[in-house]
Amino acid sequence: MTDTTPQPAESYTLTVRREFVAQHYLTVPDPGPVEGEPHSHVFTAEVEFAGATLDEFGYLVDIDAVEERLDALENRYRDTLLNDLPEFDGANPSVERFAKAFGDRLVEHLADPNPTALTVRLWEDDLAWASHERRL
């Protein structure tokens, strides 16, 4: 079935980045000698908001509000063992799941009506990244 929803003629995106160190260990069968033990990564979170309209000041989203949420998320995850957090209870803390959990917490307190989509791209060191997209 094809989506026949009209797409906006133009759209805007705004991306904000944050870097922090966190730890995890993988809980899959035979994770490997390093991955099965607690180890650190430098994570870089890129949060991209998208939408078709700007507010009265020409903003898609208030960068200061995004920065405040990123401060809170950095404080939550920095130097933390992800496996110990409730968002990973009973789940392998893969970078894919981390991208979703990061987005879940990011949008909890953002009330800006302009963005209609969010993509969280989470880099694990400089080697790999995973992303999670959602409609807002």
Residue pairs with C-beta under 8 A, 6 or more apart in sequence:
8 52
9 52
10 52
11 50
11 51
11 52
12 50
12 51
12 52
12 54
12 60
13 48
13 49
13 50
13 60
14 48
14 49
14 60
14 61
14 63
14 66
14 115
15 46
15 47
15 48
15 49
16 46
16 47
16 63
16 66
16 67
16 70
17 44
17 45
17 46
17 47
18 44
18 45
18 47
18 70
18 73
18 74
19 42
19 43
19 44
19 45
20 42
20 43
20 45
20 74
20 77
20 78
21 40
21 41
21 42
21 43
21 78
21 79
22 40
22 41
22 43
22 77
22 78
22 79
22 80
22 81
22 82
23 38
23 39
23 40
23 41
23 79
23 80
23 81
23 82
24 38
24 39
24 41
24 81
24 82
24 83
24 88
24 93
24 98
25 31
25 35
25 36
25 37
25 38
25 39
25 81
25 83
25 93
26 32
26 35
26 36
26 92
26 93
26 94
27 83
27 91
27 92
27 93
28 92
38 81
38 83
41 124
41 125
42 125
42 126
43 77
43 98
43 122
43 123
43 124
44 122
44 123
45 70
45 73
45 102
45 120
45 121
45 122
45 123
46 120
46 121
46 122
46 123
47 66
47 70
47 102
47 103
47 106
47 118
47 119
47 120
48 118
48 119
48 120
48 121
49 60
49 61
49 66
49 115
49 117
49 118
49 136
50 60
50 115
50 116
50 117
50 118
50 119
51 60
51 61
51 114
51 115
51 116
51 117
52 116
53 60
53 114
54 60
54 114
55 112
55 114
59 114
60 114
60 115
61 110
61 112
61 114
61 115
62 112
65 110
65 112
66 106
66 110
69 105
69 106
69 109
69 110
70 106
72 105
73 102
73 105
73 106
76 85
76 105
77 102
82 88
82 93
82 98
83 93
87 101
87 104
87 105
88 97
88 101
91 97
94 130
95 122
95 124
95 128
95 129
95 130
96 130
96 132
98 122
98 130
99 120
99 121
99 122
99 130
99 131
99 132
100 120
100 132
102 120
102 122
102 132
103 118
103 120
103 132
103 134
106 118
106 120
107 118
107 134
107 136
115 136
116 135
116 136
117 133
117 134
117 135
117 136
118 133
118 134
118 136
119 131
119 132
119 133
120 131
120 132
120 133
121 129
121 130
121 131
122 129
122 130
122 131
123 129
124 130
